[in-house]
Amino acid sequence: QYNGVVFHRVIQGFMAQTGDVKFGNSSKDSFDINRAGTGGSSLPDIPAEFTKANHSRGAVSMARAANPNSANSQFFICFKDASFLDQQYTIWGYVIKGMEFVDNIQLGEPPENPDKIIKMEIVSN
């Protein structure tokens, strides 16, 4: 569950990263902003699913380590076009409403006062 998880890596003009459910959940005792980004979930890693989808503004894509099949619970949202990531990271959605809120996520690696996910909902059509 992503509710309470902070955005631990937010780079101006690039992306906002979140999803560390181990160290990044501000409502749990394990929360540690200095370790946020180094953890994941207890579930197995996800195999890469690279497509021709574009890392355009609002793309939501899986974060991973050097191994393409190492995505777990962390993901990022692109602030603007990041086509150089195409076919290297797995896009699983796009922000279709509320991008103005994404634009206002506190910057930093980690941010001094990180924003967090209050309630996350994924919808499909």
N, C-alpha and C positions, 0 to 999 in steps of 0.2 A: 504494500500500500504506500502511495506517495504522499498522502496527506501529512503535512508537517515537515516535509523534506525541503531543505534549503537549496538555493542556487549557489553553488560553491565556486564556480569559475565563470565569470562574466566579462567578456572582452568586447570593448566598444567597437562597433562596426563589424563584428564577426558573429559571435554567438553567446548564448547563455546555457550553461550546463548544470544539470541537476540529476537526481535519481539515486544518489548513494543512500540506500535504505539502511545500511549498517551504521555509518558514522554521521550521516547527514540529516537524520531525522531529529529535528529540534524538540520533539515531544518525548524522546526516549533518553534513558540514562546513558546510553552509548554515544550520544551526540558529542562530537568533537570537531569543531569547525576547522581545526588544523589538520585533521585526518580525513575530512570530507573529500571525496573524490578517490580515495584509496580502497573503498569498500564496495560491496555489491550485495546481492541477495544470496540466500542459501540455495537457490535454484541453479540448475546447470547453465553454462554459457550458451549463447544462441549462435547457431551457424550463420555466417554472412549470407545475405540475400541482396546482392548488388543488382541494380537495374539501371535503366537509362533515365530514371527520375532525376530531376534537377534540384540541387541544394539552393533553391531560390529563397527569397525572403519568406519567412514563416515555415520553412521546411523543418520537420521534427525527425531527427535521425539518431540512431544508436551510437553512443560513445563506446570506445573500445581501446584496448592496449595495442601493441604492435601486431599481435596475431589477429588477422581478420575475423577469426571465429571466437573472439574473446568478449563480445558484447554480453552484458548481463542485465543490470537494472538501470544503468545510467544512460541519459540521452541529452541531446542539445537541440536548441531552437535557433535557427539562423536569423540574424538581424537584417542581413542583406544578402545578395547573391554570393554564394560560395561554391561556384561551379567546379573549382579545383578539387573539391571533395567528391564529386560525382563518380560513381562506380567504385568507390573505396569505402563507403559507409552505407549502412542500411537505412534508407528513409522509410518511415512507417506512417507518416501523416503530414498534414499541413495545418497550420493555424488558419482557421477560416473566419474567425471573429475574435476581436479583442487584441489584435497585434499591438495596439497602442499601450496595453498593459505590459506586454513583453518588452517594448521599447523602454519602459521605465524601471526595469529590474536593476537593482543596485549593482554597480560595476565593482570588480575586484577579483583577485585570485588569492585568497578568498575575500569577498566583500567585508568591510568592517561591520556592517549591520545587514547581513544577508536577508533577502526576501525569501519567502517560502511558499510552497504550494499549500493552499488552504483546503481546496477540494479539487481533485482531478477526476475528470470524466472523459471517456473516449466514446465518440459516437461515430456511426458509419451510416452511409445512405444506401 
